[in-house]
Amino acid sequence: MKTQKLSVGDKIFKTANGLLLIIFCALILYPLLWIVSGSFSDPFALMTGKVHLWPVNPTLRLYKVVFMHPDIWTSYGNTIVYTIVGTFISVALTCLAAYPLSRQEFFGKKFFTAVLMITMFFSGGMIPTFLLVQQLNMLDTIWAIVLPGSMSVYNTIVMRTFFITTIPKDLEDSAFLDGANDIQFFGKIALPLSKAIMAVMVLFYGVTHWNSWFSAFLYMSSRERYPLQLILREILIQGNTSIAGGGGDNDLIGEGVKFATMVVATVPIMCLYPFLQKYFTKGVMIGSLKG
């Protein structure tokens, strides 16, 4: 089979496109590699600007200091719990809202869609939300973290579009002729066919909950309930280096601990992506038209 020869213009375009992609990848990867290298480097080399791409005088000293922090392990456990519970609630609410809105026979579909759309542009604000959380007695509890803002309207619209394009009306009619009701069709047919978009939602919501710190900053008063990101914020902004083992070079240790803490906080959520990658592209492309 003969291969079609590329024209000069096509070759130039592909070459330029490849170079731009390489530059774009380098701009993304270099800061990540620099942070990882800094976390494994000697604190003095990091402070003097000797770390660029590879670790200088590799050591695990900074990680030892991080894991000796009195609040790291507690906050790590809190973040894992908040992320799992929050992601489950968010995905469940998104599915339950998106599926009815995708069905043509749903009465009031346009009205409820318009109501959801309005919330994308207008909200009650921080103080009314705080007062609502306070009146519901959710302050200093996990529910103050996972319930407010648990459902994204944008994600709901994307999932609704996925249901419209993936779950045909004929399939629904056939199931109803076989005796299925709406709940059975949703649970036994619609959801199993929606693994791709649900994996995308798990990734989106999981990253959001893992990186969230402002809700805990507002609603949490007990330090033992702080998430990891709030402890990370203290280390990054307040320079909290009162860690056992710091010795007399707390300034050097403090700067290096910032790098090590960023790696510790980022790696777990990055490990989730490879397991969802096969669903990610399909789910995003199918649900990308928000018509």
C-alpha positions as CSV (number, residue, x, y, z in Angstrom):
1,M,0.0,0.0,0.0
2,K,1.5,3.3,-1.1
3,T,1.8,6.0,1.5
4,Q,0.7,9.5,0.5
5,K,3.6,11.9,0.4
6,L,3.4,15.0,2.5
7,S,3.6,18.4,0.9
8,V,6.2,20.9,2.0
9,G,3.4,22.9,3.8
10,D,2.3,19.8,5.7
11,K,5.9,19.0,6.7
12,I,6.4,22.6,7.9
13,F,3.1,22.5,9.8
14,K,3.9,19.1,11.5
15,T,7.4,20.2,12.4
16,A,6.2,23.5,13.9
17,N,3.3,21.7,15.7
18,G,5.8,19.2,17.2
19,L,8.1,21.9,18.4
20,L,5.3,23.9,20.0
21,L,4.1,20.8,21.8
22,I,7.6,20.1,23.0
23,I,8.0,23.6,24.3
24,F,4.5,23.5,25.9
25,C,5.4,20.2,27.7
26,A,8.7,21.6,28.8
27,L,7.0,24.6,30.3
28,I,4.7,22.3,32.3
29,L,7.2,19.7,33.3
30,Y,10.1,21.9,34.3
31,P,8.4,23.5,37.4
32,L,7.3,20.0,38.5
33,L,10.7,18.5,38.1
34,W,12.2,21.5,39.9
35,I,9.9,21.1,42.9
36,V,10.6,17.3,43.0
37,S,14.4,17.9,42.7
38,G,14.3,20.5,45.4
39,S,12.5,18.2,47.7
40,F,15.3,15.6,47.4
41,S,18.2,18.1,47.5
42,D,20.3,19.4,50.3
43,P,18.6,22.5,51.8
44,F,21.7,24.6,51.5
45,A,22.0,23.8,47.8
46,L,18.3,24.7,47.3
47,M,18.7,28.0,49.1
48,T,21.8,29.0,47.1
49,G,20.0,28.3,43.8
50,K,22.1,25.3,42.8
51,V,19.1,23.1,42.1
52,H,17.8,23.3,38.5
53,L,16.7,20.0,37.1
54,W,18.4,17.2,39.1
55,P,18.7,16.9,42.9
56,V,22.0,18.3,44.4
57,N,23.5,16.1,47.2
58,P,20.4,13.9,47.2
59,T,18.9,13.3,50.7
60,L,15.6,12.3,52.3
61,R,16.1,14.7,55.2
62,L,13.3,17.1,54.1
63,Y,10.8,14.3,53.9
64,K,11.8,13.0,57.3
65,V,11.1,16.5,58.6
66,V,7.7,16.7,56.9
67,F,6.6,13.4,58.2
68,M,7.7,14.3,61.7
69,H,5.3,17.3,61.7
70,P,2.7,16.7,64.4
71,D,-0.3,17.4,62.2
72,I,0.8,15.9,58.8
73,W,-0.6,12.4,59.4
74,T,-3.8,13.5,60.9
75,S,-4.5,16.0,58.2
76,Y,-3.5,13.4,55.6
77,G,-6.2,11.1,56.9
78,N,-8.7,13.9,57.1
79,T,-8.1,14.8,53.5
80,I,-8.5,11.2,52.3
81,V,-11.8,10.9,54.1
82,Y,-13.0,14.3,52.9
83,T,-12.1,13.5,49.3
84,I,-13.7,10.0,49.2
85,V,-16.9,11.1,50.9
86,G,-17.1,14.4,49.0
87,T,-16.5,12.8,45.6
88,F,-19.1,10.1,46.2
89,I,-21.7,12.7,47.2
90,S,-20.8,15.0,44.3
91,V,-20.9,12.3,41.7
92,A,-24.2,10.8,43.1
93,L,-25.9,14.3,43.1
94,T,-24.6,15.1,39.6
95,C,-25.9,11.8,38.2
96,L,-29.3,12.2,39.9
97,A,-29.6,15.7,38.5
98,A,-28.3,15.1,35.0
99,Y,-30.3,12.0,34.1
100,P,-33.8,13.5,34.5
101,L,-32.7,16.7,32.7
102,S,-31.6,14.5,29.7
103,R,-35.0,12.9,29.3
104,Q,-37.4,14.6,26.9
105,E,-40.5,13.6,28.8
106,F,-39.4,15.1,32.1
107,F,-41.9,17.8,33.0
108,G,-40.2,21.2,33.8
109,K,-36.9,20.2,32.3
110,K,-36.3,23.7,30.8
111,F,-37.3,25.4,34.1
112,F,-35.0,23.4,36.2
113,T,-32.2,23.7,33.7
114,A,-32.6,27.5,33.8
115,V,-32.6,27.5,37.6
116,L,-29.3,25.6,37.6
117,M,-27.8,27.9,35.0
118,I,-28.6,31.0,37.1
119,T,-26.5,29.6,40.0
120,M,-23.5,29.6,37.7
121,F,-23.6,33.4,37.5
122,F,-25.2,34.4,40.9
123,S,-24.6,33.0,44.4
124,G,-25.6,33.9,47.9
125,G,-22.0,34.9,48.8
126,M,-19.6,33.9,51.5
127,I,-21.4,35.4,54.5
128,P,-24.9,34.0,53.8
129,T,-23.3,30.6,53.1
130,F,-21.4,30.7,56.4
131,L,-24.6,31.6,58.3
132,L,-26.5,28.8,56.6
133,V,-23.8,26.3,57.5
134,Q,-23.9,27.7,61.1
135,Q,-27.7,27.4,61.3
136,L,-27.6,23.8,60.1
137,N,-25.1,23.0,62.9
138,M,-22.4,21.8,60.5
139,L,-19.6,24.0,61.7
140,D,-16.4,22.1,62.5
141,T,-17.8,18.9,60.9
142,I,-17.1,17.0,57.7
143,W,-20.4,18.1,56.3
144,A,-19.3,21.7,56.2
145,I,-16.5,20.6,53.8
146,V,-18.3,18.1,51.5
147,L,-21.9,19.5,51.3
148,P,-21.7,23.2,50.3
149,G,-21.0,23.4,46.6
150,S,-21.0,19.6,46.3
151,M,-22.6,19.7,42.9
152,S,-21.1,21.6,40.0
153,V,-23.7,22.9,37.5
154,Y,-21.1,22.8,34.7
155,N,-20.4,19.1,35.4
156,T,-24.1,18.4,35.5
157,I,-24.6,20.0,32.1
158,V,-21.7,17.9,30.7
159,M,-23.2,14.7,32.1
160,R,-26.6,15.6,30.9
161,T,-25.2,16.0,27.4
162,F,-23.5,12.6,27.8
163,F,-26.8,10.9,28.7
164,I,-28.6,12.6,25.7
165,T,-26.0,11.4,23.2
166,T,-25.3,8.0,24.7
167,I,-28.6,6.7,26.1
168,P,-31.0,6.7,23.1
169,K,-34.7,7.0,23.5
170,D,-35.2,3.6,21.7
171,L,-33.2,1.8,24.4
172,E,-35.3,3.4,27.1
173,D,-38.5,2.4,25.3
174,S,-37.3,-1.2,24.9
175,A,-36.5,-1.4,28.6
176,F,-40.0,-0.1,29.5
177,L,-41.6,-2.6,27.2
178,D,-39.8,-5.3,29.1
179,G,-41.3,-4.1,32.4
180,A,-38.5,-1.8,33.7
181,N,-39.4,1.4,35.5
182,D,-37.4,4.7,35.6
183,I,-35.3,3.7,38.6
184,Q,-34.4,0.2,37.2
185,F,-33.5,1.7,33.9
186,F,-31.3,4.3,35.5
187,G,-29.6,1.9,37.8
188,K,-29.2,-1.2,35.6
189,I,-28.8,0.4,32.1
190,A,-27.9,4.1,32.2
191,L,-25.3,4.0,34.9
192,P,-23.4,1.0,33.5
193,L,-23.2,2.7,30.1
194,S,-21.9,5.8,31.7
195,K,-18.6,4.6,33.2
196,A,-16.5,7.0,31.0
197,I,-18.2,10.2,32.1
198,M,-18.4,9.0,35.7
199,A,-14.7,8.4,35.7
200,V,-14.2,12.0,34.5
201,M,-16.5,13.3,37.2
202,V,-14.6,11.3,39.8
203,L,-11.3,12.8,38.6
204,F,-12.8,16.4,38.5
205,Y,-14.5,16.2,41.9
206,G,-11.6,14.2,43.5
207,V,-9.0,16.8,42.5
208,T,-11.3,19.6,43.7
209,H,-11.9,18.1,47.1
210,W,-8.3,17.1,47.5
211,N,-7.0,20.6,46.8
212,S,-9.8,22.4,48.8
213,W,-8.6,24.4,51.8
214,F,-10.8,27.5,51.9
215,S,-13.9,25.7,53.2
216,A,-11.9,24.2,56.1
217,F,-10.4,27.7,56.7
218,L,-13.9,29.1,57.1
219,Y,-15.7,26.3,58.9
220,M,-13.2,24.3,60.8
221,S,-12.0,25.4,64.3
222,S,-10.6,22.1,65.6
223,R,-7.0,21.6,64.4
224,E,-7.4,17.9,64.5
225,R,-10.0,18.2,61.7
226,Y,-7.8,20.3,59.4
227,P,-7.2,18.9,55.9
228,L,-3.7,18.5,54.5
229,Q,-4.0,21.6,52.3
230,L,-4.6,23.8,55.3
231,I,-1.5,22.6,57.0
232,L,0.4,23.1,53.7
233,R,-0.9,26.6,53.6
234,E,0.5,27.3,57.0
235,I,3.9,25.9,55.9
236,L,4.0,27.9,52.7
237,I,2.6,31.3,53.9
238,Q,3.3,31.5,57.6
239,G,6.7,29.7,57.4
240,N,5.7,27.2,60.1
241,T,9.0,25.3,60.6
242,S,8.6,24.4,64.3
243,I,9.2,20.7,63.4
244,A,11.0,18.3,65.5
245,G,14.5,17.7,64.1
246,G,14.8,21.2,62.6
247,G,17.9,21.9,64.6
248,G,19.6,25.3,64.3
249,D,19.1,25.7,60.6
250,N,15.3,26.1,60.6
251,D,15.4,28.7,57.8
252,L,17.1,26.3,55.4
253,I,14.9,23.4,56.5
254,G,11.8,25.6,56.2
255,E,12.4,26.5,52.6
256,G,13.1,22.9,51.7
257,V,10.1,21.6,53.6
258,K,7.8,23.7,51.4
259,F,9.0,21.7,48.4
260,A,8.7,18.3,50.1
261,T,5.2,19.2,51.4
262,M,4.0,20.1,47.9
263,V,5.2,16.8,46.6
264,V,3.6,14.9,49.5
265,A,0.3,16.7,48.9
266,T,0.3,16.3,45.1
267,V,1.5,12.7,44.4
268,P,-1.5,10.8,45.7
269,I,-4.0,12.6,43.5
270,M,-1.7,12.3,40.5
271,C,-1.6,8.6,41.0
272,L,-5.4,8.5,40.4
273,Y,-5.1,9.7,36.8
274,P,-3.5,6.5,35.3
275,F,-6.4,4.4,36.5
276,L,-9.0,6.8,34.9
277,Q,-7.0,7.7,31.7
278,K,-8.7,5.2,29.5
279,Y,-12.1,6.7,30.3
280,F,-11.0,10.3,30.5
281,T,-10.7,11.2,26.8
282,K,-13.9,9.4,25.8
283,G,-15.9,10.9,28.6
284,V,-14.7,14.5,27.9
285,M,-15.2,14.3,24.2
286,I,-18.7,12.8,24.3
287,G,-19.9,15.2,27.0
288,S,-18.1,18.2,25.6
289,L,-21.0,19.7,23.6
290,K,-23.2,21.4,26.2
291,G,-26.2,21.7,24.0
